[in-house]
Amino acid sequence: MRPSNDPLIVIGAGQSGLAAARAALTAGLRPIVLHAGAEPVGSWPDYYDSLTLFSPARYSSLPGLPFGGDPDRYPHRDEVVAYLRRCARVLDAEIRNRTRVVAVHGRADGGYLVRTDTGDEIPAAGVIAATGSFGRPHLPSLPGQADYAGDLRHVAHYRRPQAYAGRRVVVVGAGNSAVQVAYELAMHARTTLATREPVRFLPQRIRGRDLHHWLHVTGADRLPRSAVTRLIRHAAVLDTGRYRDALASGALPRQEMFTAFTPDGVRWRDGTTEKVDAVIFATGYRPDLDYLSPLGVDRNAPRQVGGVSTTHAGLAYLGLEFQRSFASNTLRGVGRDAAHVMNAVVAQLRGESSRPAARPPDAGR
Ligand SMILES: Cc1cc2nc3c(=O)[nH]c(=O)nc-3n(C[C@H](O)[C@H](O)[C@H](O)COP(=O)(O)OP(=O)(O)OC[C@H]3O[C@@H](n4cnc5c(N)ncnc54)[C@H](O)[C@@H]3O)c2cc1C
């Protein structure tokens, strides 16, 4: 790739985009951040009202700007929003809010042309796709789902339990969001957690210290997917004990996942049917990379090693699940990844490395 005076385009201004912009500035590049939202705070304002971070403040910041306040507290969602606002303010980068990238095209000279919904066409030397791994809520498809007349939604569109007071609700999933949301709903509504397998837990605290302390000091936070899946075979819910107790005591009932929807409810595995007012799927997310389709990028599994595209020089990703480690799509991990991908992109843009990184057999997810 030839050196170029065109800017580096960063797509998305959540923690991934802000970390990318900071790493680009440190590397002497000129980033322009294009962001679909009204302000550069990522998806955090859209998460449910009661959300507090699963990591203490001391392990929840981007490079160069500590979270502030009591380092051992678990900050609320709104504190994260305020923190990211501060990160954006101290960043000397151009951030264009309300500007959604609709397509990224390759150019014959190896650069890119970035098209936005505001009608701009911006030539770019390189592109960082920093829209993360939570852009597309994933809904399974069950028999009868289309004809279910109740309130069916993904947890991405759930806000607070009071809206469900007195109703019959089923929350689907065995991850952190599913259990947290079902737990708070159970105090307001007749709630069941529906899972395929029993819920597994990870202790929030071990020997008086938060789990993130141990992830940090043992280096487990930096391990790649293959090493982590050898250690932890199943997804698990971080818990101080209250979720385990609620499930064990029946305060939060769990049932094996239902097999089908009926027009007004669900059919349980034993064949019985039940009227259910609302079903909330906490069944995960996929990255939203449709804007890279002109480059032929697979929106579910872009080909990359450690976030650096193996198909296009000057293209990299940030915030993907397990991009480099367990912490890649968290506040505490994305800064490390940003420095890593920026080194590779800078080398490509300066013509020091013209080829995308080779792709080992299990990479790219
Ligand atoms: C419910 C929930 C709880 C979580 N809790 C924690 C936690 O406790 N601790 C932790 O560290 N992590 C947590 N995470 C994970 C992760 O830190 C957050 O999801 C975080 O928001 C990811 O940041 P991001 O910048 O990668 O993506 P996002 O925050 O999703 O930001 C990406 C931004 O890109 C914009 N965008 C999308 N497409 C385009 C486009 N085409 N053009 C321009 N802009 C675009 C979007 O508007 C969005 O604001 C949680 C995730 C979820 C879903």
The ligand as a MOL file (V3000), in Angstrom:
LIG
                    3D

  0  0  0     0  0            999 V3000
M  V30 BEGIN CTAB
M  V30 COUNTS 53 58 0 0 0
M  V30 BEGIN ATOM
M  V30 1 C -25.9230 -5.5390 28.1870 0
M  V30 2 C -24.4360 -5.4030 28.0710 0
M  V30 3 C -23.6720 -5.2150 29.2090 0
M  V30 4 C -22.2870 -5.0470 29.1270 0
M  V30 5 N -21.5750 -4.8570 30.2740 0
M  V30 6 C -20.2430 -4.6400 30.1880 0
M  V30 7 C -19.4700 -4.3860 31.3670 0
M  V30 8 O -19.9680 -4.4280 32.4750 0
M  V30 9 N -18.1450 -4.1190 31.2400 0
M  V30 10 C -17.5330 -4.0880 30.0130 0
M  V30 11 O -16.3420 -3.7820 29.9270 0
M  V30 12 N -18.2360 -4.3860 28.8880 0
M  V30 13 C -19.5520 -4.6530 28.9330 0
M  V30 14 N -20.2640 -4.9120 27.7890 0
M  V30 15 C -19.5380 -5.1150 26.5350 0
M  V30 16 C -19.0390 -3.8630 25.8200 0
M  V30 17 O -18.0930 -3.1820 26.6370 0
M  V30 18 C -20.1610 -2.9080 25.4140 0
M  V30 19 O -21.0600 -3.5740 24.5830 0
M  V30 20 C -19.6710 -1.6710 24.6600 0
M  V30 21 O -20.7720 -0.8680 24.3410 0
M  V30 22 C -18.9310 -2.0420 23.3630 0
M  V30 23 O -18.3210 -0.8740 22.8740 0
M  V30 24 P -17.9940 -0.6910 21.3220 0
M  V30 25 O -17.4050 0.6470 21.1490 0
M  V30 26 O -17.2170 -1.8670 20.8430 0
M  V30 27 O -19.4110 -0.8010 20.5930 0
M  V30 28 P -20.6810 0.1200 20.8180 0
M  V30 29 O -20.7700 0.6210 22.1910 0
M  V30 30 O -21.8230 -0.6900 20.2930 0
M  V30 31 O -20.4030 1.3760 19.8920 0
M  V30 32 C -20.3940 1.2970 18.4930 0
M  V30 33 C -21.0340 2.5460 17.9470 0
M  V30 34 O -20.9180 2.5070 16.5180 0
M  V30 35 C -22.0250 3.1660 15.9640 0
M  V30 36 N -22.2290 2.6140 14.6280 0
M  V30 37 C -22.7350 1.3930 14.3020 0
M  V30 38 N -22.7640 1.2380 12.9730 0
M  V30 39 C -22.2750 2.3860 12.4330 0
M  V30 40 C -22.0620 2.8350 11.1020 0
M  V30 41 N -22.3590 2.0700 10.0490 0
M  V30 42 N -21.5400 4.0730 10.9110 0
M  V30 43 C -21.2170 4.8680 11.9840 0
M  V30 44 N -21.4130 4.4880 13.2790 0
M  V30 45 C -21.9350 3.2520 13.4920 0
M  V30 46 C -23.1910 2.8600 16.8740 0
M  V30 47 O -24.1070 3.9510 16.8700 0
M  V30 48 C -22.5290 2.6440 18.2350 0
M  V30 49 O -22.7990 3.7040 19.1190 0
M  V30 50 C -21.6490 -5.0880 27.8540 0
M  V30 51 C -22.4300 -5.3050 26.7150 0
M  V30 52 C -23.8030 -5.4450 26.8200 0
M  V30 53 C -24.5860 -5.6760 25.5490 0
M  V30 END ATOM
M  V30 BEGIN BOND
M  V30 1 1 1 2
M  V30 2 1 2 3
M  V30 3 2 2 52
M  V30 4 2 3 4
M  V30 5 1 4 5
M  V30 6 1 4 50
M  V30 7 2 5 6
M  V30 8 1 6 7
M  V30 9 1 6 13
M  V30 10 2 7 8
M  V30 11 1 7 9
M  V30 12 1 9 10
M  V30 13 2 10 11
M  V30 14 1 10 12
M  V30 15 2 12 13
M  V30 16 1 13 14
M  V30 17 1 14 15
M  V30 18 1 14 50
M  V30 19 1 15 16
M  V30 20 1 16 17
M  V30 21 1 16 18
M  V30 22 1 18 19
M  V30 23 1 18 20
M  V30 24 1 20 21
M  V30 25 1 20 22
M  V30 26 1 22 23
M  V30 27 1 23 24
M  V30 28 2 24 25
M  V30 29 1 24 26
M  V30 30 1 24 27
M  V30 31 1 27 28
M  V30 32 2 28 29
M  V30 33 1 28 30
M  V30 34 1 28 31
M  V30 35 1 31 32
M  V30 36 1 32 33
M  V30 37 1 33 34
M  V30 38 1 33 48
M  V30 39 1 34 35
M  V30 40 1 35 36
M  V30 41 1 35 46
M  V30 42 1 36 37
M  V30 43 1 36 45
M  V30 44 2 37 38
M  V30 45 1 38 39
M  V30 46 1 39 40
M  V30 47 2 39 45
M  V30 48 1 40 41
M  V30 49 2 40 42
M  V30 50 1 42 43
M  V30 51 2 43 44
M  V30 52 1 44 45
M  V30 53 1 46 47
M  V30 54 1 46 48
M  V30 55 1 48 49
M  V30 56 2 50 51
M  V30 57 1 51 52
M  V30 58 1 52 53
M  V30 END BOND
M  V30 END CTAB
M  END
